[in-house]
């Protein structure tokens, strides 16, 4: 309906996620690395049965050589969680500085920037990897259902992982997203940004003009190491500002050129425009929590969370549609004068 009335432009989208507290008593929990005696299926709640079924599915995928990574399912865990809720085991334990820890899920919104219409919404476990994977799912689903593919996508640093950036670039979607980069050093020594990469020679040049070369070996499927020679580092007067190791080492992602291209977009007017428009998705979450009072889920289990997020987004779109298209009748005085 929003598309038919022209409220969806289809040119620019924004993506974001917001933590919503789960409907659990956080005191009823167990450490994730300890065995838990779950009740039998016929005695367990729906949320527990759903969690156990997701675990069985994940184990089956692992035994069969499949990869459940990024699916957003309750059993998708490469390492045990810190805490597990006995009431709703798929909820994620969130512990952040300055906040009282709590169990939560993520509400993920993909909006069209023209009028802030939510074009896809899904509830997931609160996890950075899941947020990236569900972004790909939502963009593909919107294209499949509505034949809409944006020219640009705005998001915060969470969505600046190179895997997602490359995925967007490969689909001719410009990522207006700050690149997620942890290479900066805070101890006063040279960061990777202080080294110059010579793409033609496939080497890095350090601040002291020495070369860092690579053997070409790839670590973890995507990381290449560049190392300086021992003789260069031992004679360099800048070594105290560079490294305490014998030689300086730099890492580079196989898709670092994609990151460099996205970094270059940060100073463009289009990027700044997307940054301003992205506030519309933040307003949808503020409306969800303050007006619709969804600061805590009412349902349990991942399927219940997905239903609740989708119903909430639908209600928000209907309110938005009514506000933008329906005008209040003129006051009686104005009608009499006419």
C-alpha positions, 0 to 999 in steps of 0.5 A: 500500500505504501509503495502504491501511494508513492511513499517509497522511493526505492533509491536509498535505504537505511538499516539499523537494529535496536535492543529490546528486553526479553520477557524473562526473569534474569535471575532464572539463568545458568552459565552457558558453559555448564550442562543444563537439565532441560525438561522433557519436550512435553513438559517444556514451554514453547520457548524452550522446545523451540530452542532445543529444536534449533540446537538439534538443527545446528548439530545436524548441520555441523555433522553434515558439514553445513554452516549454520553461521549467520542464519539467526537461529537460536542454536547458532553458536560457535562458542557457549553463551555467557549466560542462558535464560531458563525461561527463554533460552534464545534470548541473548545476555547483554552486559555493557559498561554502565548498564545493568545486564539483561536478556534481550533480542534485536529488532531489525528495521530496513527503511526507505529513506523517502518517508521513513516507511519500514520495508522489512522488519525481523526479530533476531538474537542480539548478535553482531554477526546475525545483524550483518547476515539479516541485512543481506536477507532483508535486502534480497527479500525486498528485491524479490517481493517488491522488485526494489534494489536501492542505489545506496544503503546507510548504516552505522559502524556495526554494518561496516564489516568488510564481508557486508561491504563487499556483498553490497558493492558486488550488487552495485549498492553503494555502502554509506557506512563507516568502515569497521576498523580496529587497526588504530593504535592508542599507545602512540605507536604507528597505526596501519594508516601510517603505512602506505600500500603500493598496490602495483608492487604489493608492498607496504612502505613504513614511515621510515621508507622501509618495505614490508613484504608478504609471502602471499600466505592467507590466514583465516581465509582472508588475512594477508601478513606483511613484514619488514626485514629484521635488518631494516627494523634494527637500524631504524630510528623510528622503531620506538614509535613503531613496535617493541617486537623484532620486526613490524607486522601489518595485516591486510584483508583480501578485500581491503580495496573495498574498504578503501573505496568505502572510506573515500565516500565518507567525505562526499555530500551523498554520504552526509545526506545518507547520514542525515536520512538514517535518523529516520530509522532511529526515529522508528525505534524511538516511536516503537519504545515511547509511543507503542511502549515496546521496550520489552517483548510480550512474547517468548521464543525467536518465532514469537519475537519475529511475529511481534517485531513484524506486527509492530512495524506494520502498525507503525507503517499504517500510522505513518500512512494515515498521517501522510495521506489523510488530512483532518476535515476543515473546522466548522467555521472555515466550512461555513465561510466557504 
